[in-house]
Amino acid sequence: MAMALSVVQLIGSIAARIDGPRAWNEDLVIDLRLTDEARRYRLTLHNGALTQRSALDGSQVRTPAQLTLTLTKPQLLGVLAGAESAVRPGDPAPEGLRDRHPLTALGVHGTWLEDTRCRRLSR
């Protein structure tokens, strides 16, 4: 089902989970280069909000990102699900990931993401 979503929709679902007050002091810039779409998506987390811009891959970038991941959309879905499932057997590893979750590679542990897990209600 997630494969049917566009990359913009996937990023939007992450942006909706940001806990603004906890993320207020974070300042991150991540570039996602999707080889199968020939596009680059720049994610910026600043002042508690995650924003995105997209451009054709290969277009000029004014400022470097703190992390650049080069991957396909299926690999992106794997990264979002957890680093262990980001690479299928026989596939090349996403460039820039190096067996680590992108946020861990930046030293961020997602403390600014809302906990959206379902909790069982006790009676």
Secondary structure in CASP SS format (residue, H / E / C, confidence):
PFRMAT SS
TARGET T0000
AUTHOR 0000-0000-0000
METHOD secondary structure of the structure
MODEL  1
M C 1.00
A H 1.00
M H 1.00
A H 1.00
L C 1.00
S C 1.00
V H 1.00
V H 1.00
Q H 1.00
L H 1.00
I H 1.00
G H 1.00
S H 1.00
I H 1.00
A H 1.00
A H 1.00
R C 1.00
I E 1.00
D C 1.00
G H 1.00
P H 1.00
R H 1.00
A H 1.00
W C 1.00
N C 1.00
E C 1.00
D E 1.00
L E 1.00
V E 1.00
I E 1.00
D E 1.00
L E 1.00
R E 1.00
L E 1.00
T C 1.00
D C 1.00
E C 1.00
A C 1.00
R E 1.00
R E 1.00
Y E 1.00
R E 1.00
L E 1.00
T E 1.00
L E 1.00
H E 1.00
N C 1.00
G C 1.00
A E 1.00
L E 1.00
T E 1.00
Q E 1.00
R E 1.00
S E 1.00
A E 1.00
L E 1.00
D C 1.00
G C 1.00
S C 1.00
Q C 1.00
V C 1.00
R C 1.00
T C 1.00
P C 1.00
A C 1.00
Q C 1.00
L E 1.00
T E 1.00
L E 1.00
T E 1.00
L E 1.00
T C 1.00
K H 1.00
P H 1.00
Q H 1.00
L H 1.00
L H 1.00
G H 1.00
V H 1.00
L H 1.00
A H 1.00
G C 1.00
A H 1.00
E H 1.00
S H 1.00
A C 1.00
V C 1.00
R C 1.00
P C 1.00
G C 1.00
D C 1.00
P C 1.00
A C 1.00
P C 1.00
E E 1.00
G C 1.00
L C 1.00
R C 1.00
D C 1.00
R C 1.00
H C 1.00
P H 1.00
L H 1.00
T H 1.00
A H 1.00
L C 1.00
G C 1.00
V C 1.00
H C 1.00
G C 1.00
T C 1.00
W C 1.00
L E 1.00
E C 1.00
D C 1.00
T C 1.00
R C 1.00
C C 1.00
R C 1.00
R C 1.00
L C 1.00
S C 1.00
R C 1.00
END
